[in-house]
Amino acid sequence: MTCPGALDGFFSTLLPATPPWRPGPEPALALLVWLALLFVWYCYRVGSERAPAGPPGGLPGGGHPAPSLPPGVRRLHRSLRAYAQRYSWTGMGRVHKALREELRPERPAIQSPRVFHLPELPSAPCFPRDAQRHDAELLECACPAILREYQGVAGGTSRGWTPGPCQRFYLYRRGVCQLQHCRACPRTYRTLATLRTFVSANRFGNACFSVLQPGTVLPRRYGPTNIRLRCHLGLMVPPGCELVVGGEPQCWSEGHCLLLDDSFLHTTAHNGPPEDGPFVLFIVDLWHPNVAGAERQALDYIFAPGP
């Protein structure tokens, strides 16, 4: 009779030895796949919550804005939808939100743009020169030539000055180049062409000489939008000239740029005597530094120059 121990020894010679069990890579790989799927799901949820699906009251590919919208706001919605159909909704979150907020225009009294307010922009009555350092330096370097061309159009037979307490000679007006005026000021026009952030392609963009005579006080007012910074280059700054923006007094100096957000309540005065002569600025509208490139392109499309 064969004993069990002998049989175990016999079969162990025929079968290969079983290796000891060690954990393989499968659990770690499964964990990585699970984490990747969780990350994809999270990105999808965040994107679906933040990306605008289309203008209120309509779909990106069709439909119409809600009939209760005022005509001006309805036109802006149509322009944004047309832009998105041609390009993309990517980066349009703040622009879309701005159009929704046109129906709820309650804003602080100290800042109240008359036409368009882009939400979530850092706001201050005045910005440091470094906010648009490149363009400020170009304008300051060209200041002597710009002053000479002002003297040429102011003392010559040039027409085109706007009447009123603040006389202006526009090179760009509401995003439209004034060709005759640019030909009269070629160096100034070339300087404008070198600026990186000049608002030159929508209705909020201007570039002009601005003249205030002694004894003139401009009433308090708001600018049309907060998407721009208005750059004042001092050409002739007599004593007694005052600027108050958002309740904060500011001052100019000849040959230097002052950047202000004119959507804040502001007023300007020339309190000097007649012998001081006029107060002269060169004014250029620059993009607010926190308006993204995609937003600039969309706003140029929505507020394209026109009648």
Residue pairs with C-beta under 8 A, 6 or more apart in sequence:
50 93
51 89
51 90
51 93
52 89
52 92
52 93
52 96
53 59
53 60
53 89
54 60
54 61
54 63
54 81
54 84
54 89
55 65
55 77
55 78
55 80
55 81
55 96
55 99
56 65
56 66
56 69
56 77
56 99
56 100
57 63
57 64
57 65
57 66
57 67
57 69
57 77
58 64
58 65
58 66
58 77
58 81
60 81
60 84
60 85
60 89
61 85
65 73
65 74
65 77
65 78
69 77
69 103
70 102
70 103
73 99
73 102
73 103
76 99
76 102
76 116
76 302
77 99
79 301
79 302
80 92
80 95
80 96
80 99
80 298
80 302
82 301
83 298
83 301
83 302
84 92
87 297
87 298
88 294
89 96
90 294
91 292
91 294
91 295
91 298
92 294
92 295
92 298
94 118
94 119
94 120
94 121
94 295
95 118
95 295
95 298
95 299
95 302
97 119
97 120
98 116
98 117
98 118
98 119
101 117
101 119
102 116
102 117
105 112
105 117
107 113
107 117
109 265
110 246
110 247
110 264
110 265
111 123
111 222
111 226
111 246
111 261
111 263
111 264
111 265
112 222
112 263
112 265
113 222
113 223
113 224
113 225
113 226
113 263
114 222
114 223
114 224
114 225
115 204
115 224
115 225
116 204
116 224
116 225
116 226
116 227
116 303
117 225
117 226
117 263
118 225
118 226
118 227
118 288
118 291
118 295
118 299
121 226
121 227
121 288
121 290
121 291
122 290
123 226
123 261
123 263
123 264
124 246
124 261
125 245
125 246
125 247
125 248
125 250
125 260
125 261
125 264
125 266
126 245
126 248
126 250
126 258
126 259
126 260
126 261
127 229
127 259
127 260
127 261
127 289
128 259
129 136
129 256
129 257
129 259
131 229
131 259
131 289
132 197
132 229
132 231
132 259
132 286
132 289
134 196
134 197
135 195
135 196
135 197
135 198
135 231
135 284
135 286
136 231
136 257
136 259
138 191
138 194
138 195
139 146
139 191
139 195
139 231
139 233
139 257
139 282
139 284
140 233
140 255
140 256
140 257
142 187
142 188
142 191
143 233
143 235
143 254
143 255
145 187
145 188
145 191
146 185
146 187
146 188
146 191
146 233
146 235
146 282
147 235
147 236
148 187
149 184
149 185
149 186
149 187
149 188
150 169
150 185
150 209
150 235
150 280
150 282
152 158
152 184
152 185
153 169
153 181
153 184
153 185
153 209
154 169
154 209
154 211
154 280
158 169
158 181
158 184
160 169
160 170
160 178
160 180
160 181
161 167
161 168
161 169
161 211
162 168
162 169
162 170
165 212
165 213
165 216
165 218
166 210
166 211
166 212
166 216
166 218
166 268
167 210
167 211
168 208
168 209
168 210
168 211
168 283
169 181
169 208
169 209
170 178
170 181
170 206
170 207
170 208
171 177
171 178
171 181
171 182
171 185
171 188
171 189
171 192
171 207
171 208
172 178
172 192
172 200
172 205
172 206
172 207
172 208
173 206
173 208
174 203
174 204
174 205
174 206
174 305
175 199
175 200
175 201
175 202
175 203
175 204
175 205
175 303
175 304
175 305
176 305
177 200
182 188
182 189
183 189
188 282
192 198
192 200
192 207
192 284
195 284
195 286
197 286
197 287
197 289
198 205
198 207
198 284
198 285
198 286
199 205
199 206
199 227
199 228
199 285
199 286
199 287
200 207
201 300
201 304
201 305
202 299
202 300
202 302
202 303
202 304
202 305
203 303
203 304
203 305
203 306
204 224
204 225
204 227
204 228
204 285
204 299
204 303
205 228
205 285
206 283
206 284
206 285
207 282
207 283
207 284
207 285
208 282
208 283
209 235
209 280
209 281
209 282
209 283
210 280
210 281
210 282
210 283
211 278
211 279
211 280
212 218
212 241
212 268
212 270
212 278
212 279
212 280
213 270
213 278
213 279
214 238
214 240
214 270
214 271
214 272
214 273
214 274
214 276
214 277
214 278
214 279
215 270
215 271
215 272
215 274
216 269
216 270
217 267
217 268
217 269
217 270
217 271
218 267
218 268
218 269
219 267
220 265
220 266
220 267
221 265
221 266
221 267
222 262
222 263
222 264
222 265
222 266
223 230
223 261
223 262
223 263
223 264
223 266
224 263
225 263
226 261
226 263
226 288
227 287
227 288
227 291
227 295
227 299
228 285
228 286
228 287
228 288
229 259
229 260
229 261
229 285
229 286
229 287
229 288
229 289
230 259
230 260
230 261
230 262
230 283
230 284
230 285
230 286
231 257
231 258
231 259
231 283
231 284
231 285
231 286
232 243
232 252
232 257
232 258
232 259
232 260
232 281
232 282
232 283
233 255
233 256
233 257
233 281
233 282
233 283
233 284
234 252
234 253
234 254
234 255
234 256
234 258
234 281
235 254
235 280
235 281
235 282
236 254
236 277
236 278
236 279
236 280
237 252
237 253
237 254
237 279
237 280
238 270
238 272
238 276
238 277
238 278
238 279
239 272
239 276
240 270
240 271
240 272
240 273
240 276
241 251
241 252
241 268
241 269
241 270
241 271
241 272
241 279
242 249
242 251
242 268
242 269
242 270
242 271
243 249
243 250
243 251
243 252
243 258
243 260
243 266
243 267
243 268
244 250
244 266
244 267
245 260
245 261
245 262
245 264
245 265
245 266
246 261
246 264
246 265
246 266
247 265
250 258
250 260
252 258
252 281
259 286
260 266
261 288
270 276
270 278
270 279
272 279
287 296
291 299
